[in-house]
């Protein structure tokens, strides 16, 4: 696993750096394989990156017809809800670029959460031409955020999703939020070619320090800081961190 922490002066520089890396990875994957499969992150930090990515010169560097968009996690709300990760990405990015609608794969959030998770797993496998339900798909890029409690995607501290080894997608009930979430599981995150965390703001300092300190191997540590467990097996792990978050972590 290659790993790097890259400091950005502020959240604006972080967003531009993220957009630039996205565009370069998309161009590379499209040239090599004719397709760029990636999973978007939700939350506040990625929004500005998506907006910048929809503008020049970044948007013109991406062959959007070759991009397949998935999500790392989703809140259990309708697609038009203000809290929807899909809605945020659609408004900031997807509605502004020439990506074919069939290349956009939102997580289902109706009916039964468990069935929704299974349906999304089937959707992923179809896109990766892996209908036999074996192995983990290898995304070209997975974008992730870091919660103040150390969670990433919708894998929260002490969640049963931490121990999922077989499923690609889980539907954990998050007790302190009183709601279900849909999330990619750790085996999928760790199988990616490139994982990029976006971390901004002093409120993330404590979680960032705990996550980057992997010296302690006690199970309880990992239970409490799920982001520590995102360690790509054969891929690259990159942290884009603004100075405010970095200073708070020291």
N, C-alpha and C positions, 0 to 999 in steps of 0.2 A: 504494500500500500504506500503510495506517495501521499505526502501530506504537507500542507503549507498554510500559514496564517499571513494574510496580507492586510496591512493597516491602511485605512482610508482616512482622510482628514475629517470628513463629515459624512452624513447620510447621503448627500447629493453625489459626492465622489464615489461612494459605495455603489449607488444605483447605476452610475455610468460605467463603472468597472464591471459590474455584473452584466449589464447589457452588452458590453464589448465581448466578454467571455462567452456569453450565450451565442452571439452572432458568429464568433470564430468556431465554436464547437459545432454549430449547425452547418456551417459551410464545409467543415472537415468531414462530418458524418455523411452529408448529402453527396459529396464527391466520392467518398469511399464506398458507401453502401446504397446510395440512392434514397435514403430515408433518415430522418432525425427524430428519434422517439424520446420524448422528455416528459417529466412530471413537474407541474407548477406547484409553488407553495402559496399558501394563503397568508392572511395577516397584513399588518400595516407596512412592514418593512419592504416587501417586494413590490408594492404598488407603484412606487416611483420608478423602479427599474423597468416595469412593464410599460409604463408611459413613455419612457425614454426609448425603449426598444421599438416602439411603434413609430418613431420619428427617424428622419435621416440624420447621420448616415447609416445608422444601425439597421433599420428596417430593410434597406436596399441590399444589405449583405446577406440576407436570409432568403433562401428559396422556400417560401412558405407553402408551396404546393407539395413539398417533400417533408413537411413537419407534421408529426403526429403528437397531439397534445393530450396528456392525461393529468391527473391531479394526485398529489401526495396524500391529501386528506380533504375531508369536507364535513361541514357542520350539517346536522340533520334538520335542514330547513329547505323550503322551496328554492328553485333556481333564481327567482326574482326577489328573494328576501335580501335586505340590506347586509345581513351577516354571511351571505353565501360567498364562498371562495370562487365559485364559478362566475357569479355576477361580477365580482371585483375584477377578475382577469379579463372577462368579456368587455367590460366598459373601458378598462385601461389599455388593453392590448388587442384582443382577438377581433373586436369589431372594427379595428383601425388598420388591419393588414389583410392581405389577400389569401388567407388560409381557407381551403375548402371546408365547408361545414362538416362533411363526413370525416375530416381529419381531427375533429374535436370530440373528445370522449369524456364528458362530465360524469362524475359519480352520481348514481341514482340516489334519490333521497325521498322516495315514496314507498308505501307498503311496509313490509317487515325489514328492519335493518339487516338481519342476518341474510335474508334472501337478496337484499340489495348488494351486500358484500360479495356473495357468490356470483351474482350477475356481473359485477365489475371484474371479478377475476376471469370470468369467461371472456369478457370483452377484451381484456389485456391479452389473453392467450390467442385469441383470434387475430389480433393485430400483429402479434409476434409470430404468427404461423406456427403455433405450438398447441394444437388442439388435443394432444394426448395427455395434458395436465401433468407433465413431468418437468422438474427443474424450475429454476427461477429465470424469468426474462431479464435480459440485460439492457436497461435503459441507457441511452447515450448520456443523459443528464437528468439528475434529480435535484431540484431546488428545495432547500429546507430552511426553516426558521428555527429559532431557539426561544422557548418560553422562559419566563422568569423563574419558573419552577423546574427547569431542566427538561421539559418535554420537547419533542420534535414531532412533526406531522401531528397525528392525534394519538401518539403513544405517550401517555402520562405516567408520572411516578406511580409505582405499585400497581400498574394496570395489568390485567391478564394478557393483554396484547404483547407485553414484553416477552412472554414465553411461547409465543406462536412460532412454530418451526416449519409447518407444512403449508399453511394458507398464504396466498399472496395478499389478500385483503381481509381485514377484520372489521368488526362492528362493535367496538367496546362501548359500554355504558360508562360515562364519566360522572361519578357520583357528585363531585363538588360542583359540577355544572348542571346536573339534573337533566342530562341529555345524552343521546347516542351520538357517536361520531363514526365516520367511515375512514379507514386509513390503510395505506400500504403497510406491510409488515417489515420487520427488520431484515429477514432474508432477502426481500426485494431491494431494500435500501442498500444493503451490503453487496449486492450483485451488480450494482451500477458501474458503468464505465467511469463516470465522473459525478461526484456529489459536491454540491456547493452550498454551504451555509451562508446566510445573510444575517448579520447580527449588528444591531444599531441601538444606541441609547444606554445611559448609565444603569437603567433598571435591569439590564441583562448581565451586568458585571459578575454578580455572584454565581449565576448559572454558567457563565462562560468559564470562569475560573475552575469550577467543579468539573466541567465537561472536558477541558483540556488537560486536567490533572488525572492521568490514567495510571498513576503509580500504585494506587490501591485497587486490589482485585477482589475485595470483599463483595459478595453478592448484594448486600444491602446498599452499597454505594451505587451500583448500577440500577437497582430498583428505584432509587431516589433521583437519579440523573440519567434518564433514558438516552439522551443524546450521546452519552459516552459510548453506547453500543453501536453507533453508526461508524463502522470501520470497513470500508470496501475491501473485499478479498483480493481482487485483482485490478482495482480501479484507483482513481485519484480522489483524495478528499481535500477540499479547499475551503478555507474560512475567510470570508470578506468581513472585516470588523472595523467599525469606525472608532476613532480615538476616544470618544466618550465612553463606549462600552469597554474598550481596552483599559483605559485608566481606572475604571471602576472594578476591573477584575484583578488589579494588582495590589 
